[in-house]
Amino acid sequence: MRSRFTAFAVGDREYLLDSWHPRTRPRTLELDDTLTWYRLDIESTSGGTPFDTAGEVVFTAHYRTVDGRERLHERSTFEKRDGRWVYVKGVLAPD
């Protein structure tokens, strides 16, 4: 999760696509270059240990736009595929 946040922060589309599960990965990924991602708060995790094949992370990612500060609050699911964790999907989490 933290590596994907960093990839968003630095605009690394290749890493984001590579770390996305092939079942749910988009063909292309457009990033909004006007956003500045500056903080990630991990609120909870479930699974994701070396012995698990699936995991879930609830987080809040903070970013700035030209209009001010915003945040994304999401529950993301991950699966272990070929020995590495990949992002499956995310849903907006209630506040």
Secondary structure as the mmCIF struct_conf table of DSSP 4:
data_model
#
loop_
_struct_conf.conf_type_id
_struct_conf.id
_struct_conf.beg_label_comp_id
_struct_conf.beg_label_asym_id
_struct_conf.beg_label_seq_id
_struct_conf.end_label_comp_id
_struct_conf.end_label_asym_id
_struct_conf.end_label_seq_id
HELX_RH_AL_P HELX_RH_AL_P1 ARG A 2 VAL A 10
TURN_TY1_P TURN_TY1_P1 GLY A 11 GLY A 11
HELX_RH_AL_P HELX_RH_AL_P2 ARG A 13 ASP A 18
TURN_TY1_P TURN_TY1_P2 SER A 19 SER A 19
STRN STRN1 TRP A 20 TRP A 20
TURN_TY1_P TURN_TY1_P3 PRO A 22 THR A 24
BEND BEND1 ARG A 27 ARG A 27
TURN_TY1_P TURN_TY1_P4 ASP A 33 THR A 34
STRN STRN2 THR A 36 GLY A 47
BEND BEND2 THR A 49 THR A 49
TURN_TY1_P TURN_TY1_P5 PRO A 50 PHE A 51
BEND BEND3 THR A 53 THR A 53
STRN STRN3 ALA A 54 THR A 65
TURN_TY1_P TURN_TY1_P6 VAL A 66 ASP A 67
STRN STRN4 GLY A 68 ARG A 81
TURN_TY1_P TURN_TY1_P7 ASP A 82 GLY A 83
STRN STRN5 ARG A 84 LEU A 92
HELX_LH_PP_P HELX_LH_PP_P1 ALA A 93 PRO A 94
#
